[in-house]
Amino acid sequence: MAVSFLRHEVSDLCLGKPALRSLSISATVSDAVEALRTSEDNFISVWDCNHHSKSLAGDQCRCVGKVCMVDVICYLSKDENLSSPSAALKAPVSEILTKIPGTVMHVEPSCSLLQAIDLILLGNQNLVVPIQTRLSSTLRRKQFPKSTNQIATTTNHNGQEFCWLTQEDVIRFLLSSIGVFSPMPALSIDSLGIINTADILAINYHSPASSAVQLITQSLEQQTSVAVVDSDDVLIGEISPFTLACCDESVAAGIATLSCGEFMSYIDCGGPPEHLIKIVTERLKERKLKRALENYSSVINASANSVSSSSSSSSSSDEESSVSSSSSKLRSAGRFSRSNSYSARMVRRSEAIVCHPKSSLVAVMIQAIAHRVNYVWVIEDDYNLVGVVTFTGMLEVFREHLETMI
């Protein structure tokens, strides 16, 4: 069984994965926002070629990075961009691409599972893989119909489509064959030495949310989160890129005007409460950020109107129901109207996902996968923050075990 497991290739992990949606490197930040609004995925791949050109060979086109709404929010929350949001949105999408090399990497379908794990441990977050299929292009178009979004298109070059593998994909695959690694998965994360206590990204509950922007950017790069703690290092909640990725660009105004505690409530399940929308509006006025205020009001109103349109088929003469509906519209402002906006991650609200040092590896794996995150916070019984366990740390342990199987 161990020998057959080692024969797996990345193509085995790509089965059933849909083709990537892509954005040209020549696109603008505004194009990225529109593409993300209409995408089922939190990330859009960015490519350095014209996907509409039939004269280019597939190997001439390369994925150069990826963008998500977190990149947009952190970019728009900068002081210079708050003063002129329209100009910021016209900037090239390269402005929000991470400057860290190796975020994405092309690999062949024959790349082994061991090689894939090694590449991920070197810092490659996404492995771009050509999709191998015997389906005709006509049949594939029926299975994966073309999006109505003309900005983000399917990554297709001369009939070749691509998907990508993430840390989560690899961890899910390992979990499906967890018996191969027995008894290691039953050991505690403490005994395995995978609790990271040195590189914790944390900020105080009362600190301005604007002071967390750099930490949010780092957490996105590290695929973790920003812990929100009190003065005694007790974990109160988190500001997670996985939550921010389901918000819209209006959240940038919240970062610029709220405290970390207020901001956690702002991005909570269902969108910002009405009183926080009013606070953001007033503070933008106090700072005389007229253009930012206009942009914020426009996006918030558009989101509320979108919710109103989608729920117009149901009505009630009951006054209480009317008030509840109005509140729901405001609560939904700041959220995307897309199918994965209310995932298990969103239902959890801003409460951090936690485990204890004695939790087993397999339990923490399941916990992270269930909430669609790449990390789990480790706390003591008194909720003092101990550290964090990441998919990277887990993969290191599995890689060491696989080495003994060769």
C-alpha atoms as one frame of an Amber mdcrd trajectory, in Angstrom:
protein
   0.000   0.000   0.000   2.839   2.389   0.867   4.596   1.658  -2.440   1.460
   2.352  -4.489   0.869   5.579  -2.568   4.310   6.857  -3.554   3.440   6.373
  -7.234   0.796   9.085  -7.182   1.253  12.083  -9.473  -0.288  15.552  -9.389
  -2.630  14.499 -12.196  -4.308  12.187  -9.662  -5.093  15.202  -7.477  -6.459
  17.184 -10.439  -9.304  14.788 -11.200 -12.581  16.702 -11.228 -11.007  20.119
 -10.714 -12.478  22.843 -12.952 -10.371  24.922 -15.314  -8.856  28.089 -13.904
 -10.425  31.462 -14.542  -7.823  33.944 -15.670  -7.054  37.643 -15.884  -4.575
  39.287 -18.232  -1.560  41.050 -16.750  -2.689  44.087 -18.754  -5.968  44.280
 -16.807  -6.666  46.955 -14.198  -7.473  46.692 -10.497 -11.068  47.530 -11.436
 -11.091  44.577 -13.837  -9.864  42.355 -11.020 -12.675  43.558  -8.740 -15.292
  42.818 -11.392 -13.783  39.396 -12.126 -13.721  38.477  -8.438 -17.327  39.622
  -7.985 -18.536  37.169 -10.627 -16.186  34.294  -9.846 -16.987  31.219  -7.788
 -13.385  31.214  -6.552 -11.709  33.546  -4.069  -8.633  33.807  -6.293  -8.196
  34.704  -9.961  -5.046  33.614 -11.796  -3.102  36.331 -13.642  -1.412  35.465
 -16.943   1.157  37.221 -19.097  -0.419  36.537 -22.489  -3.538  37.289 -24.484
  -5.896  34.356 -23.919  -8.055  35.404 -26.866  -5.189  35.022 -29.314  -5.165
  31.731 -31.230  -1.668  32.303 -32.567   0.093  31.745 -29.253   1.241  28.317
 -28.203   0.232  27.167 -24.746   3.815  27.071 -23.480   4.250  30.757 -24.357
   1.673  31.755 -21.784   2.589  31.700 -18.113   0.656  32.233 -14.916   2.531
  35.016 -13.122   0.477  35.242  -9.950  -2.950  35.376  -8.382  -5.177  38.052
  -6.882  -8.041  38.018  -4.413 -10.220  40.633  -2.761  -7.780  40.844   0.166
  -5.150  42.264  -2.209  -7.665  44.839  -3.429  -8.836  45.808   0.080  -5.314
  46.298   1.451  -4.371  48.315  -1.652  -7.408  50.600  -1.473  -6.996  51.171
   2.284  -3.698  53.031   1.749  -3.960  56.769   2.478  -3.075  57.832  -1.061
  -5.699  55.513  -2.539  -8.399  56.568  -0.075  -7.928  60.115  -1.359  -8.471
  59.012  -4.945 -10.107  55.569  -5.143 -11.123  55.966  -8.802  -7.507  56.537
  -9.838  -6.391  53.573  -7.722  -8.901  51.297  -9.455  -7.478  52.304 -12.850
  -3.985  51.135 -11.883  -2.648  47.943 -13.514  -3.387  44.704 -11.699   0.373
  44.229 -11.298   0.133  46.842  -8.503  -1.628  44.326  -6.258   0.327  41.214
  -7.221   2.595  39.881  -4.501   6.246  40.758  -5.014   7.349  37.465  -3.470
   8.645  35.167  -6.247   7.411  31.594  -6.548   3.826  32.090  -5.399   2.675
  30.060  -8.398   4.639  27.514 -10.409   3.922  25.480 -13.523   4.413  21.698
 -13.218   3.758  18.768 -15.522   0.906  16.331 -14.802   3.561  13.621 -14.304
   5.102  15.538 -11.374   5.142  13.162  -8.408   3.297  13.778  -5.160   6.641
  13.948  -3.352   7.921  16.590  -5.765   4.698  18.575  -5.359   5.034  18.553
  -1.566   8.678  19.647  -1.866   7.687  22.564  -4.127   4.968  23.651  -1.717
   7.391  23.499   1.207   9.724  25.759  -0.815   6.987  28.401  -0.794   4.977
  27.715  -3.939   1.355  28.234  -2.921  -0.265  27.113  -6.187   0.993  24.505
  -8.649  -0.408  25.167 -12.137  -1.114  21.890 -13.938  -2.313  21.249 -17.518
  -5.651  19.442 -17.408  -5.462  16.012 -18.995  -8.806  14.953 -20.415 -10.179
  12.717 -23.115 -13.373  14.726 -23.282 -14.007  16.563 -26.490 -13.937  20.336
 -26.245 -17.669  20.401 -27.016 -18.501  18.022 -24.164 -16.236  19.897 -21.756
 -17.970  23.183 -22.617 -21.281  21.535 -21.721 -19.906  20.344 -18.375 -18.229
  23.658 -17.582 -20.281  26.327 -19.388 -18.565  29.567 -20.252 -18.983  32.332
 -17.716 -20.927  35.423 -18.686 -18.034  37.418 -17.253 -15.981  38.734 -20.181
 -13.126  40.020 -18.021 -12.069  36.736 -16.447 -11.974  33.940 -19.009 -11.192
  30.252 -18.864  -7.461  29.639 -19.181  -7.466  27.889 -22.551  -4.533  27.894
 -24.975  -4.884  25.979 -28.217  -7.332  23.655 -26.497  -5.206  23.323 -23.342
  -6.792  24.192 -20.022  -5.145  24.463 -16.628  -6.055  23.930 -12.992  -4.009
  24.494  -9.884  -3.251  22.559  -6.738  -3.082  24.144  -3.294  -1.914  23.080
   0.149  -5.507  22.183   0.966  -5.730  19.841  -2.032  -2.622  17.967  -0.910
  -3.758  17.771   2.731  -7.169  16.451   1.633  -5.441  13.809  -0.482  -3.201
  12.750   2.403  -6.215  12.594   4.713  -7.969  10.238   2.286  -5.087   7.788
   2.772  -4.344   8.587   6.397  -3.991   4.911   7.324  -0.733   4.732   5.359
   0.885   6.988   7.958  -0.320   5.212  11.109   0.289   5.737  13.990   1.714
   9.223  13.338  -1.649  11.001  12.674  -2.896  10.004  16.150   0.007  11.739
  17.879  -0.502  15.184  19.424   0.624  18.291  17.561   2.719  19.129  20.613
   4.651  15.842  20.490   5.159  16.236  16.737   6.669  19.676  17.271   4.555
  21.455  14.666   3.179  24.271  16.854   4.683  27.493  15.498   5.257  29.855
  18.421   7.730  32.217  16.747   5.943  33.619  13.700   2.578  34.531  15.200
   0.840  37.500  13.581  -1.139  39.237  16.334  -2.569  42.654  17.134  -4.332
  44.228  20.090  -8.125  44.421  20.115  -8.106  48.215  20.607  -5.467  48.997
  17.950  -6.545  50.805  14.768  -7.418  48.341  12.041  -5.213  50.367   9.696
  -2.196  49.233  11.715  -3.076  45.634  10.832  -2.831  46.087   7.050   0.773
  44.922   6.854  -0.043  41.946   9.071  -3.023  41.069   6.868  -0.763  41.161
   3.809   1.756  38.927   5.585  -0.971  36.504   6.670  -2.152  36.238   3.060
   1.391  35.464   1.938   1.828  32.921   4.738  -1.726  31.557   4.299  -2.508
  32.102   7.973  -4.419  34.843   9.824  -4.027  37.782  12.213  -4.872  36.960
  15.819  -6.716  39.668  17.767  -5.687  39.543  21.437  -6.126  41.551  24.618
  -3.328  42.941  26.787  -2.883  39.517  28.441  -2.460  37.702  25.097  -5.871
  36.098  25.409  -7.210  35.227  21.971 -10.405  37.198  21.277 -10.846  36.595
  17.562  -9.066  37.026  14.263  -8.877  39.075  11.086  -8.657  36.339   8.513
  -7.870  36.680   4.797 -10.260  33.759   4.275 -13.067  35.977   5.617 -11.928
  39.149   3.856 -11.811  37.299   0.539 -15.632  37.065   0.644 -16.071  40.808
   1.215 -16.168  43.626  -1.322 -13.903  46.636  -1.795 -15.960  48.852   0.548
 -14.253  47.051   3.454 -11.154  49.188   2.757 -13.001  52.137   4.335 -13.656
  50.018   7.421  -9.958  49.238   7.786  -9.131  52.933   7.510 -11.596  54.104
  10.155 -12.300  51.350  12.697 -10.446  49.667  15.548  -9.536  45.977  15.225
 -12.372  45.034  17.550 -14.883  47.048  15.547 -13.468  45.704  12.299 -13.988
  42.099  13.410 -17.684  42.898  13.856 -17.718  44.743  10.537 -16.602  41.686
   8.539 -18.658  39.289  10.610 -21.190  36.880   9.112 -23.768  38.597   6.935
 -21.927  41.882   6.509 -21.491  45.059   8.584 -24.145  46.135  11.112 -25.917
  49.424  10.473 -24.289  51.269  13.383 -20.791  50.465  12.084 -21.694  51.641
   8.586 -22.727  54.952  10.175 -19.449  55.119  12.151 -17.382  54.547   9.010
 -19.375  57.229   7.175 -18.923  59.777   9.966 -15.205  59.125  10.315 -14.653
  59.467   6.583 -16.416  62.839   6.806 -14.239  63.858   9.769 -11.112  63.058
   7.774 -12.513  64.983   4.791 -12.095  61.982   2.520 -14.847  63.082   0.162
 -14.009  60.725  -2.710 -13.570  57.763  -0.401 -16.948  58.557   1.172 -18.619
  58.765  -2.243 -17.080  55.458  -3.306 -18.004  53.800  -0.004 -21.627  54.961
  -0.169 -21.881  53.859  -3.786 -20.643  50.323  -3.126 -22.701  49.912   0.060
 -25.874  51.110  -1.668 -25.213  48.903  -4.694 -24.785  45.866  -2.422 -27.972
  46.679  -0.505 -29.911  47.185  -3.761 -28.606  43.861  -5.063 -29.916  42.111
  -1.960 -33.197  43.986  -2.283 -33.627  42.852  -5.903 -32.867  39.232  -5.101
 -35.432  39.164  -2.300 -38.141  41.216  -4.028 -40.138  38.078  -4.789 -40.984
  37.666  -1.097 -42.908  40.396   0.728 -44.905  40.872   3.910 -47.274  43.486
   5.287 -46.005  42.833   8.780 -44.116  45.858  10.137 -41.620  43.761  12.103
 -40.833  41.730   9.006 -40.230  44.958   7.073 -37.761  46.243   9.661 -35.991
  42.886   9.693 -35.741  42.927   5.891 -34.246  46.440   5.920 -31.674  45.409
   8.497 -30.825  42.327   6.469 -30.073  44.463   3.418 -27.564  46.537   5.344
 -26.051  43.446   6.947 -25.557  41.939   3.511 -23.841  45.043   2.187 -20.137
  44.453   1.890 -20.611  40.813   0.932 -20.449  39.288  -2.516 -23.662  37.919
  -3.980 -22.073  34.647  -5.010 -22.662  31.032  -4.079 -19.715  30.560  -1.728
 -20.148  33.743   0.299 -21.798  31.907   3.165 -19.546  28.906   3.562 -18.846
  27.140   6.852 -16.104  29.693   7.343 -18.645  32.522   7.265 -21.130  30.806
   9.551 -18.381  30.646  12.181 -18.342  34.448  12.244 -15.130  36.050  13.560
 -14.432  33.453  16.202 -10.982  31.979  15.723 -10.602  28.271  14.981  -8.733
  26.800  17.935  -7.274  23.569  19.223  -5.111  22.540  22.188  -1.492  21.342
  22.280  -2.664  17.786  22.988  -5.023  17.684  19.996  -4.128  14.949  17.534
  -2.731  15.754  14.105  -5.627  14.113  12.270  -8.180  16.008  14.382  -6.542
  19.342  13.548  -6.356  18.393   9.846 -10.081  17.664   9.778 -10.826  20.853
  11.704  -8.906  23.047   9.252 -10.368  21.372   6.168 -13.908  21.614   7.562
 -13.519  25.383   7.906 -11.614  25.815   4.603  -8.549  27.418   6.211  -4.845
  26.539   6.197  -4.219  26.973   9.914  -5.601  26.407  13.416  -4.750  28.536
  16.459  -3.369  26.706  19.489  -4.525  27.917  22.911  -4.300  26.908  26.555
  -7.384  26.215  28.695  -7.473  29.897  29.713  -7.514  30.929  26.013  -3.977
  32.306  26.145  -2.497  32.095  22.669   0.245  29.480  22.382   0.907  29.421
  18.654  -0.480  28.247  15.348  -0.466  24.995  13.381  -0.350  25.374   9.602
  -0.698  23.105   6.601   2.978  23.815   5.925   3.943  22.374   9.306   1.731
  19.350   8.698   3.247  18.752   5.261   6.745  18.828   6.743   5.804  15.986
   9.097   4.182  13.959   6.322   7.179  14.572   4.041   9.549  13.218   6.688
   7.359  10.137   7.070   7.218   9.607   3.287  11.000   9.705   3.190  11.082
   6.587   5.363   8.782   4.818   2.888  11.058   5.275  -0.117
